Amino acid sequence: MDSSGNLYGTSTISGGIGNGAVFELAPGAGGWTYTGLHAFTGHGDGAAPDGSVIFDANGNIFGTAYEGGANDLGVIFEITP
C-alpha cells in the first residue's frame, strides 16, 4: 500500500496475453478503481509474476516473475511510475 491508500499486486495469469500483470487498486467513493501497470509478454520482461511488490524511495515498483527472461528462469522487474 502506498501513502495514498492505493493497493498494488500481481496476477500470475492475466494481462493482454495471459502472462501475468502488475496492477494498482485505488480507493474511491464508489469502490476501487483498477489500473493495469504492466502486462508481461513472456519474453525479456518475464512472465507469471508471483508475490508482493516493494517500493523504493522514488516510488519505483520491484517484484519477481518466475518465468521468462533470457533463459526462461524468471526475472526481477522494475516499474517506474
Secondary structure, DSSP 8 states (H G I E B T S, - for coil): --TTS-EEEEESS-STTSS-EEEEEEEETTEEEEEEEEE--SSTT-EEE-S--EE-TT--EEEEEEE-TTTTS-EEEEE--
